[in-house]
Amino acid sequence: MSVSWAHAAYVLARGLDYLGTAVFLGGLAFLAAVWPAGAGVAGARRLVGTGWVLGIIGTVAAIGLEGVWASGRPVADAFDTALLSQVLDVHFGRVWFARALLWVLAGVVLAGLLRGGARSARSLAWRVGAGAVGLGLLRTSGMTGHATDAPSPGWAQVADLVHLVGICLWIGGLAMLLFGVLPRRRPDELGTVVPRYSRLAMISVGLIVIAGVVLALQVLGSVEAVLHTGYGRLLLVKVGIVALVLLVAQASRGWVARRLDFAVVLRGDAATVRPFVYSVAAETVLVVFVLIAASFLVTASPGR
């Protein structure tokens, strides 16, 4: 029983880490590339702060829970010093300890944004710093995944990195739209930010799909393995949820094409904007399930 609880807790920790990474890095990218003025908006600032907290909690918890899951010990032993020492002596522990330190550096990046607001979001120095820390966080995530065991690990890890970049841009942008932009219903922001994100989302989805196909073939090796292994079937569940998200996203794109100008003219009238809010909210909820599926995938064996 302790093993199953340890597995569930480990999956939860990895899910928190994925969600925090996507919201934090995707939110920072959104503020830097799409909506710099949002760095001074309370809702946007709370969102990236929440992403940072979730990310560091998920990372630290995963280090301890990796040990109890691998050893079959109770969850209560997650932060036993002897067990932690063993975890930190192996590849996973060393990489994830570095990841925890990167989250500390990410806190410096976040503090710079909160202190400087839009000025920081537009600053080349801040963007370079945020990009370097973000690349480190994404890279450490892939250094302990199944991509390292692929027949061509170099290509697999490049695909994994591109896949994660697309996910962060997509999910972080959705969250920023839902909690930062749309509650304000300001016509100038709707007319500028929504089309920009719509274009970014299309690029992100393209990166996710292309890199995801390459990564799946590298990890599983064949279409047959997708259909006849538990890992493959779980991957199909994830793909099915993504397809459902894309169907919902079509409603958002339709609203942007047909109703955005009308919403701007009506100065963000609530009744006019509401269908778009519902669509973005539905997308955001569904992508959380995508992250849950991803959390199960990292603890599953591709050969089973």
N, C-alpha and C positions, 0 to 999 in steps of 0.2 A: 504493500500500500504506500509506503514511504517513497518508493521509486516513482509511482504514478503522480503523487502530489508534487514531487520534485520536478518531474517533467512539465506538469501544468504550470508551476511557478516559473520555471525557466522559459517556457513559451511566452508567458505573460511579460517577463522582463525583456525578452527580445522584442516583443510587440511594442512595449513602451519605448524602447530604444529606437525602433523603426519610426514610430509615430513622432517622437521628439525630434529625430533627425530630419524627417520630411517637413515638419512644421517650422522648425528653426531655420534650416538651410533654404528651404523653399520660400519661407517668409522673407528672409534676408535678400534673396535673389529678386523677389517681387518688389521689395522696396528699392533696391538698387537699380533695377532695369525697367520697371513698369510704373511705380508710384513713389518716387522719392519723397514727395510731400507727406506721404503716409507715415514717415518716421516720426512725425510730431503728433500723430493721432493716438489717443489713449488705447483704443481697441487694438490697433496694429501692434503697439508696443507691448501690451499684455500678451498678445498671441505669441510673439517671438520669445518673450520671457517664459511663457508656459512651455514652449517647445524645448528651450534650454533646460528647464527643470526636469521635464520628462526624460530627456536624453541622458542627462547625467545620472538620474535615478536608475533608469533602465540599464545603463552600462555598468554601474557599480553593483547592482543586484545580479546581473548576469555573471559577473566574475565569481561571486560566491555560489550562485546556484549551479553554475557549470560543475563545480566540485561535487556538490551533493548529488546531482543528477548522474554524473559519471561513476561515482562510487557507491550509489545506492543508499546513501545515508539520509536521515530525516532532514526536512527543510530547516528545522531549527539549528542545524549545524552549518548553515550557509556561511557564517562569518566566524567559524572556528579558526583560530589563528594557525593551527597546524595544517588544516585543510587548505586555507588560503595560501599558505606558503607553498604547498604542493602545486596548486593551480598556477601560481605566478612563476613556477619553475618550468612550465611547459609552454609550447608555442602560443596556444590560445591566451593564457594568462599574461604573457609578455605583451602580446599585441593589444589586448584589451586594457591592460594597465596604461599603455601608451595612449589608447583611445580616451581613457578617463582623464589623462593629462591634457589631451586636446580639448576636451570639454571645458577644462579650467581656462585654457586659452580662449575658447569660444566665449566664456564669460567676460573676458576683456574686450572682445569684439562687440558683444552685446552692450557692455557698459559704455563703450565709445559711441554706439548708436543712440543709446538713451540720453547720453549727455549732449551730443551734437545734433541730434534730430536730422532734419532734411539736409543740413550741411554735411554731416557725416555720410549719409547715404549717397551723396553726389561726389564725395571726395575720392580721388583715385587711390590715395594711401589706404583709406578704410576699406575700399573694395578689394584691393590687393590682399590686405590682411585677412579679410573675411573669406576670400577665395582660397587662400592658402590653408586656413584652418578647415574650411569646408572640404577641400580635396583630401586633407588628412583624415577627416572623419569618414568620408566615403571609402577611402582606400583601406582603412583598417577594418571596415565592415566586410570587405571582400577578401581580406587576407586570411580569414578563418572559415570561409564558406566552402561549398562544394566545388567552386571554380578552381580551387588550388589542386584538386585531384583529377581534373579533366585531362584527356589525352594531350591537348594543347593548352596548358595552363595560362600561357601568355595571352592568347586570344580570348580564352574564357574570362580572364580577369579584366581585360579591356571591355568585353561585353558586359560584365557585371557592373563595372564602373559607369558605363554609359547608361545602363538600365537604371541604376540608382539615381543618376543625375536627372533622368527623365521623370522618375517617380517623385523626387523632391520638388522639381519645378511644378509639376502638375498638382500634387496634393497640397503643397505649401501655398500655391496660388489660389486654389479653391478655398482653403481656410481663410486666406487673407481677404478674398472677395466676400466671403460669408460674414466674417466677424469684423472686418475693417472698413471695406468700401460700401457695401450695400446698406448697412444700418443708417448711414449718413444721408443717402438718397440725394446727393448733390449733383445737379445736372452737369456741371463741368467735369466732375470726376467720372460720372457714368459715361459721358461722351468720349473721354480720353482713355481711362483705365480699362474699361471692359473690352473694347476692341484690341487693345494691346495684349491683354491677357489671353483673349481668344486666339490670337496668332501664336503666342507662346505655348498655349495648351496643345495646339495642333502639332507643333514641333516636338513637344514633350511626348505626346502619344506615339509619334513616329519613332522616336528614340527608344521608347519602352518596347514597342512591338518588334522592331528589327533586332535590337540587342537581346531581347527575351528569347527570340527564336534561335539566335546564335548560341546563347548560353544554354538553352535546353538541349540542343543537339550536342554541345560539347560535354555536358554533364551526363546525359542519358545515352548518347551514342546512336540511338535509332528511334524511329517512330514506334516500333514494336514495344520498346521499353516504356514509352509514354502510356501505352494502352494496357500493359500487363504487369506493371509494378505499382505498389502503393504510392511511391513517390510520384510516379507519372500521373496517377489518378488524382492525387492532391494538386498537382500542377494544373490538370485540366479544370479542377474546381476553381482555381485562381484565375485561369484564362476565362472561364465562363462568367465569373463576377466582373472581370474587366470588360468583357463584351457587353454585359448589362449596363455597366457604367457608361460605356460609349453610346449606347442607345439613349440613355437619359441625357447625355451630353448633347445629343442631336437636338433635343428640345431647347437647350440653352442656346445653341448656335442659331436655331430658328428664331428665337426671341431676339437675339442680337441683330439678325438680318432684317426682321420685320418690325420690331417694336422699340428698338433702342432709340432711334431718332424721335419717336413719339414720346418716349419717357423723358427725353431731354427737354423737348418742347414744353411738356407738362411739369417741368421742374421736379422730376423724381416723384411724381404722384404715386402714393403707396399702392393703389389698386393696379396701376400699370406695371410697377416693378415687381409686385408680389409673385407672379408666375416664375420669373427668373430666380427669385430668392428660393422658391420651393425646389426648382430644378437643381440649383447649386447645392442646396442642403441635401437633397437626395444623392447627388454625386458624392458629397463628402462622407455621408454615412456609408455608402457602398465601398468607398475606397478604404475605410477602416477595416472592412471585412477582407479586402485584398491584403492589407498588412497582417491581419490575423493568419490568413493562409500562408503568407510568406514566413511568418514566425514558426509555423508548423513545419514548413519545408526545410528550414535550416537545421531542424533536429531530426529529420527523417533521412534514411539511407537511400541514395539514388538506386541502389541495386536491389531494393526490396519492394 
